[in-house]
Amino acid sequence: MTLEVFIAALETAAKKYALDVQILAETQNSVKAWLTINESISVQCYYNQKSATTNYVMIGWSRRLYGRDSVGGTWHRHPFDDPDLHDDSAMGSLPVEPEQFLDEVFEILIREGLISPLVPGEDDQ
């Protein structure tokens, strides 16, 4: 995947959740971006097209809450219940794109009661 394709996928995924993509650093081969969910929780995304490295991290209260990483195409997950663990099980080693990671993040946040689910039409009243 090219850097341009990754950034476009990240921007598309962010729009799904009404998030802004803030590019923190960009080089010829890599990008580091930040998506703020609320005052306490954010997502950091890193991609390097030359080394085939991808890192997605949900950060809350200044620590990793959940993540997925790929170095050289080999994926692992840092589960929410133990974010220091490297889960390389069949599920943990599945490759994910930005939208899939954000889907997982929002599923976790809603399940854990860290954000409220949006009820359709609720904001129209």
LUMDRENTI-94594 format. One line per field, with one value per residue: residue number from 1; x, y, z of N, C-alpha, C in turn; residue in three letters. Coordinates in nm, 4 decimals, decimal comma. Each point is the difference from the previous one (the first is absolute). Example, Ala and Ser with C-alpha at 12.3 -4.5 7.8 and 13.67 -1.06 7.14 Angstrom:
BEGIN
seq	(1;2)
n_east	(1,3190;-0,0350)
n_north	(-0,5690;0,1050)
n_up	(0,7800;-0,0720)
ca_east	(-0,0890;0,0820)
ca_north	(0,1190;0,1190)
ca_up	(0,0000;0,0060)
c_east	(0,0900;-0,0770)
c_north	(0,1200;0,1090)
c_up	(0,0000;0,0730)
type	(ALA;SER)
# end
This chain:
BEGIN
seq	(1;2;3;4;5;6;7;8;9;10;11;12;13;14;15;16;17;18;19;20;21;22;23;24;25;26;27;28;29;30;31;32;33;34;35;36;37;38;39;40;41;42;43;44;45;46;47;48;49;50;51;52;53;54;55;56;57;58;59;60;61;62;63;64;65;66;67;68;69;70;71;72;73;74;75;76;77;78;79;80;81;82;83;84;85;86;87;88;89;90;91;92;93;94;95;96;97;98;99;100;101;102;103;104;105;106;107;108;109;110;111;112;113;114;115;116;117;118;119;120;121;122;123;124;125)
n_east	(0,0846;-0,0371;0,0835;-0,0186;0,0061;0,1043;0,0508;-0,0299;0,0480;0,1002;0,0048;-0,0175;0,0846;0,0772;-0,0343;0,0136;0,0979;-0,0055;0,1141;0,0841;0,0668;0,0824;0,0655;0,0642;0,0262;0,0673;0,0480;0,1004;0,0322;-0,0229;-0,0993;-0,0149;-0,1155;-0,0831;-0,0873;-0,0579;-0,0296;0,0646;-0,0252;-0,0413;-0,0639;0,1096;0,0167;0,1118;0,0292;0,0746;0,0554;0,0787;-0,0086;0,1149;-0,0301;-0,1116;0,0160;-0,0934;-0,0338;-0,0961;-0,0204;-0,0882;0,0077;0,0038;-0,0179;0,0601;-0,0812;0,0641;-0,1178;0,0383;0,0424;0,0420;0,0964;0,0712;0,0940;0,0301;-0,1238;0,0653;-0,1279;-0,0248;-0,0693;-0,0288;-0,0520;-0,1249;-0,0246;0,0969;0,0036;0,0647;-0,1032;0,0749;-0,1229;0,0632;-0,1165;-0,0853;-0,0750;0,0980;0,0223;-0,1305;0,0314;0,0166;-0,1007;0,0205;-0,0892;0,0619;0,1148;-0,0468;-0,0473;0,1164;0,0629;-0,0892;0,0170;0,1300;0,0071;-0,0870;0,0607;0,1090;-0,0962;0,1021;-0,0899;-0,0947;-0,0761;0,0137;-0,1094;-0,0334;0,0155;0,0835;0,0940;-0,1072;-0,0083)
n_north	(-0,1173;0,0970;0,0957;0,0377;-0,1287;-0,0143;0,1175;-0,0333;-0,1220;0,0624;0,0871;-0,1011;-0,0739;0,1060;0,0206;-0,1315;0,0423;0,0820;-0,0621;0,0868;-0,0077;-0,0068;0,0436;-0,0835;-0,0965;0,0466;-0,1133;-0,0248;-0,0694;0,0987;-0,0351;0,0994;-0,0553;0,0953;-0,0772;0,1137;-0,0912;0,0247;0,0713;-0,1247;-0,0189;-0,0538;0,0076;-0,0706;0,0437;-0,1046;0,0443;-0,1037;0,0560;0,0521;0,0088;0,0386;0,1134;-0,0536;0,1100;-0,0607;0,1107;-0,0580;0,1295;-0,0298;0,1188;0,0379;-0,0999;-0,1046;0,0073;0,0135;-0,1013;0,0298;-0,0910;0,0477;-0,0915;0,0518;0,0417;-0,0116;-0,0332;0,0854;-0,0399;0,1187;-0,1065;0,0422;-0,1262;0,0009;0,1337;-0,0556;-0,0817;-0,0900;0,0221;-0,1136;-0,0130;-0,0895;0,0359;-0,0169;-0,0977;0,0257;0,0234;0,1268;0,0579;0,1287;-0,0246;-0,1141;0,0678;0,1029;-0,0932;-0,0621;0,1158;0,0360;-0,1225;0,0095;0,1228;-0,0431;-0,1151;0,0734;0,0629;0,0065;-0,0365;0,0876;-0,1043;0,0384;0,0532;-0,0651;0,1258;-0,0499;0,0318;-0,0516;-0,0459)
n_up	(0,0000;-0,0776;0,0293;-0,1244;-0,0324;0,0834;-0,0369;-0,1240;0,0279;0,0590;-0,0992;-0,0837;0,0698;0,0077;-0,1259;-0,0040;0,0796;-0,1033;-0,0313;0,0521;-0,1134;0,1023;-0,1064;0,0802;-0,0881;-0,1047;-0,0495;-0,0793;0,1090;0,0857;0,0813;0,0866;0,0372;0,0359;0,0632;0,0342;0,0940;0,1121;0,1079;0,0159;-0,1147;-0,0543;-0,1301;0,0115;-0,1208;-0,0308;-0,1106;-0,0320;-0,1198;0,0356;0,1304;-0,0624;0,0699;0,0769;0,0651;0,0683;0,0687;0,0841;0,0241;0,1280;0,0524;-0,1138;-0,0363;-0,0500;-0,0659;-0,1277;-0,0731;-0,1203;-0,0183;-0,0997;0,0106;-0,1173;0,0268;0,1161;0,0170;0,1003;0,1046;0,0524;0,0626;0,0006;0,0295;-0,0920;-0,0092;0,1016;-0,0104;-0,0613;-0,0468;-0,0242;0,0668;-0,0452;0,1031;0,0874;-0,0854;0,0034;-0,1260;0,0356;-0,0594;-0,0268;-0,0941;-0,0245;0,0103;-0,0675;-0,0820;0,0124;-0,0197;-0,0909;-0,0482;0,0223;-0,0505;-0,0899;-0,0267;0,0126;-0,0670;-0,0843;-0,0912;-0,0281;-0,0316;-0,1235;0,0483;-0,1138;-0,0437;0,0905;-0,0883;-0,0582;0,1247)
ca_east	(-0,0846;0,0769;-0,0285;-0,1188;-0,1154;-0,0218;-0,0557;-0,1378;-0,0790;-0,0130;-0,0950;-0,1327;-0,0401;-0,0255;-0,1283;-0,1065;-0,0219;0,0041;0,1267;0,0965;0,1338;0,1075;0,1280;0,1044;0,1272;-0,0072;0,1222;-0,0214;-0,0428;-0,0772;-0,0916;-0,0496;-0,1210;-0,0697;-0,1444;-0,0510;-0,1364;-0,0509;0,1086;0,0848;0,0308;0,0414;0,0593;0,1193;0,0238;0,1301;0,0207;0,1228;-0,0157;0,1265;0,0246;-0,1275;-0,0338;-0,1244;-0,0333;-0,1216;-0,0063;-0,0980;0,0661;-0,0885;0,0611;0,1453;0,0542;-0,0615;-0,1159;-0,0244;0,0792;0,0350;0,1278;0,0550;0,1376;0,0347;-0,1163;-0,0436;-0,0874;-0,0404;-0,0959;0,0152;-0,1410;-0,0454;0,0109;0,1418;0,0627;0,1430;0,0097;0,0073;-0,0890;0,0260;-0,0940;-0,0608;-0,0731;0,0933;0,0944;-0,0694;0,0307;-0,1131;0,0099;-0,0434;-0,1424;-0,0207;0,0519;-0,0928;-0,1184;0,0344;0,0137;-0,1315;-0,0686;0,0559;-0,0392;-0,1425;-0,0140;0,0579;-0,0681;0,0863;-0,0774;-0,1378;-0,0345;-0,0881;-0,1309;-0,0441;-0,1060;0,0088;0,0536;-0,0930;-0,1057)
ca_north	(0,1173;0,1240;0,0974;0,0747;-0,0882;-0,0115;0,1255;0,0075;-0,0967;0,0556;0,1117;-0,0585;-0,0635;0,1064;0,0619;-0,0892;0,0292;0,1463;0,0366;0,0715;-0,0583;0,0978;-0,0578;0,0470;-0,0043;-0,0711;-0,0020;-0,0622;-0,1388;-0,0285;0,0997;-0,0195;0,0817;0,0004;0,0213;0,0216;-0,0483;0,0934;0,0647;-0,1004;-0,1155;0,0300;-0,1093;0,0353;-0,0916;0,0158;-0,0891;0,0166;-0,0832;-0,0649;-0,1145;-0,0714;0,0094;0,0706;-0,0009;0,0685;-0,0040;0,0808;0,0530;0,0660;0,0346;-0,0051;-0,1355;-0,0826;-0,0774;-0,1039;0,0278;-0,1016;0,0352;-0,0864;0,0291;-0,0869;-0,0776;-0,0910;0,0755;-0,0449;0,0892;0,0304;-0,0021;0,1021;-0,0461;-0,0118;0,0647;-0,0288;-0,1325;-0,0111;-0,1090;-0,0417;-0,1072;0,0157;0,1289;0,1085;0,0201;0,0426;0,1362;0,0925;0,1312;0,1025;-0,0068;-0,1157;0,0321;0,0932;-0,0783;-0,0717;0,0988;0,0478;-0,1134;-0,0113;0,1165;-0,0130;-0,1168;0,0301;0,1154;0,1172;0,0965;-0,0427;-0,0210;0,0996;-0,0543;0,0737;0,0979;0,0571;0,1342;0,0850;0,0501)
ca_up	(0,0000;-0,0038;0,1057;-0,0405;0,0185;0,1444;0,0500;-0,0496;0,0771;0,1343;-0,0069;-0,0223;0,1258;0,0976;-0,0341;0,0468;0,1416;0,0138;0,0620;-0,0832;-0,0065;0,0175;-0,0388;0,0917;-0,0723;-0,1273;-0,0794;-0,1302;0,0173;0,1202;0,0533;0,1355;0,0095;0,1279;-0,0087;0,1350;0,0201;0,1001;0,0733;0,0656;-0,0853;-0,1371;-0,0771;-0,0743;-0,1120;-0,0641;-0,1139;-0,0759;-0,1192;-0,0339;0,0890;0,0179;0,1413;0,0321;0,1419;0,0423;0,1458;0,0716;0,1187;0,0949;0,1272;-0,0223;-0,0116;-0,1031;0,0429;-0,0996;-0,1184;-0,1003;-0,0617;-0,1035;-0,0391;-0,1122;-0,0413;0,1051;0,0893;0,1326;0,0662;0,1425;0,0413;0,0948;0,1380;0,0340;-0,1163;-0,0123;-0,0608;-0,1458;-0,0397;-0,1375;-0,0330;-0,1326;-0,0016;0,0266;-0,1103;-0,1217;-0,0429;0,0028;-0,0626;0,0955;0,0345;0,0869;0,1323;0,0651;0,0369;0,1225;0,1073;0,0431;0,0616;0,1354;0,0796;0,0331;0,0870;0,1309;0,0569;-0,0038;-0,0779;-0,0195;-0,1407;-0,0597;-0,0387;-0,1181;0,0221;0,1331;-0,0053;-0,0749;0,0896)
c_east	(0,0893;-0,0421;-0,1287;-0,1270;-0,0314;-0,0661;-0,1448;-0,0908;-0,0231;-0,1018;-0,1429;-0,0531;-0,0361;-0,1348;-0,1172;-0,0369;0,0081;0,1242;0,0865;0,1341;0,1008;0,1312;0,1076;0,1357;-0,0202;0,1338;-0,0348;-0,0585;-0,0914;-0,0908;-0,0396;-0,1161;-0,0691;-0,1473;-0,0523;-0,1445;-0,0711;0,1187;0,0970;0,0523;0,0301;0,0522;0,1209;0,0219;0,1347;0,0082;0,1312;-0,0064;0,1283;0,0233;-0,1237;-0,0381;-0,1268;-0,0238;-0,1265;-0,0072;-0,1134;0,0664;-0,1042;0,0733;0,1511;0,0595;-0,0714;-0,1136;-0,0229;0,0863;0,0134;0,1250;0,0371;0,1403;0,0364;-0,1137;-0,0497;-0,0749;-0,0112;-0,0894;0,0422;-0,1425;-0,0326;0,0197;0,1436;0,0828;0,1509;0,0255;0,0106;-0,0800;0,0257;-0,0828;-0,0558;-0,0737;0,0951;0,0929;-0,0674;0,0430;-0,1250;0,0356;-0,0496;-0,1477;-0,0288;0,0501;-0,0942;-0,1305;0,0260;0,0074;-0,1374;-0,0833;0,0471;-0,0487;-0,1457;-0,0208;0,0467;-0,0637;0,0843;-0,0551;-0,1406;-0,0254;-0,0937;-0,1290;-0,0477;-0,1165;0,0082;0,0493;-0,0904;-0,1040;0,0444)
c_north	(0,1238;0,0893;0,0763;-0,0819;-0,0150;0,1262;0,0149;-0,0948;0,0493;0,1138;-0,0499;-0,0629;0,1044;0,0668;-0,0827;0,0311;0,1498;0,0460;0,0755;-0,0715;0,1131;-0,0709;0,0609;0,0064;-0,0782;0,0125;-0,0615;-0,1402;-0,0259;0,1155;-0,0410;0,0962;-0,0219;0,0288;0,0119;-0,0452;0,0871;0,0553;-0,1002;-0,1093;0,0448;-0,1266;0,0563;-0,1059;0,0329;-0,0999;0,0349;-0,0950;-0,0748;-0,1258;-0,0860;-0,0080;0,0828;-0,0127;0,0812;-0,0125;0,0890;0,0391;0,0689;0,0245;-0,0261;-0,1409;-0,0748;-0,0794;-0,1216;0,0321;-0,1187;0,0498;-0,1014;0,0476;-0,0998;-0,0911;-0,1007;0,0790;-0,0643;0,1068;0,0192;0,0100;0,1027;-0,0440;-0,0196;0,0603;-0,0186;-0,1350;0,0115;-0,1238;-0,0333;-0,1232;0,0240;0,1337;0,1183;0,0305;0,0363;0,1416;0,0871;0,1297;0,1036;-0,0106;-0,1167;0,0291;0,0956;-0,0690;-0,0747;0,0952;0,0435;-0,1112;-0,0165;0,1150;-0,0064;-0,1146;0,0298;0,1213;0,1264;0,1100;-0,0553;-0,0244;0,1105;-0,0682;0,0813;0,0924;0,0696;0,1434;0,0951;0,0647;0,1213)
c_up	(0,0000;0,1166;-0,0305;0,0215;0,1493;0,0554;-0,0456;0,0772;0,1420;0,0030;-0,0210;0,1289;0,1046;-0,0263;0,0499;0,1448;0,0312;0,0763;-0,0997;0,0066;0,0118;-0,0336;0,0907;-0,0681;-0,1289;-0,0710;-0,1356;0,0146;0,1188;0,0398;0,1414;0,0169;0,1342;-0,0255;0,1426;0,0065;0,1027;0,0779;0,0644;-0,0931;-0,1433;-0,0662;-0,0734;-0,1071;-0,0620;-0,1143;-0,0683;-0,1188;-0,0348;0,0850;0,0217;0,1479;0,0163;0,1491;0,0211;0,1520;0,0489;0,1316;0,0869;0,1302;-0,0033;-0,0012;-0,1119;0,0615;-0,0902;-0,1205;-0,0918;-0,0710;-0,1068;-0,0318;-0,1088;-0,0429;0,1021;0,1075;0,1383;0,0619;0,1454;0,0545;0,1084;0,1445;0,0462;-0,1133;-0,0119;-0,0658;-0,1522;-0,0389;-0,1465;-0,0370;-0,1403;-0,0104;0,0173;-0,1153;-0,1320;-0,0391;0,0029;-0,0712;0,1012;0,0409;0,0937;0,1409;0,0727;0,0381;0,1306;0,1193;0,0506;0,0625;0,1453;0,0878;0,0420;0,0977;0,1430;0,0672;0,0032;-0,0890;-0,0126;-0,1473;-0,0479;-0,0421;-0,1200;0,0334;0,1344;-0,0013;-0,0782;0,0912;0,0755)
type	(MET;THR;LEU;GLU;VAL;PHE;ILE;ALA;ALA;LEU;GLU;THR;ALA;ALA;LYS;LYS;TYR;ALA;LEU;ASP;VAL;GLN;ILE;LEU;ALA;GLU;THR;GLN;ASN;SER;VAL;LYS;ALA;TRP;LEU;THR;ILE;ASN;GLU;SER;ILE;SER;VAL;GLN;CYS;TYR;TYR;ASN;GLN;LYS;SER;ALA;THR;THR;ASN;TYR;VAL;MET;ILE;GLY;TRP;SER;ARG;ARG;LEU;TYR;GLY;ARG;ASP;SER;VAL;GLY;GLY;THR;TRP;HIS;ARG;HIS;PRO;PHE;ASP;ASP;PRO;ASP;LEU;HIS;ASP;ASP;SER;ALA;MET;GLY;SER;LEU;PRO;VAL;GLU;PRO;GLU;GLN;PHE;LEU;ASP;GLU;VAL;PHE;GLU;ILE;LEU;ILE;ARG;GLU;GLY;LEU;ILE;SER;PRO;LEU;VAL;PRO;GLY;GLU;ASP;ASP;GLN)
# end
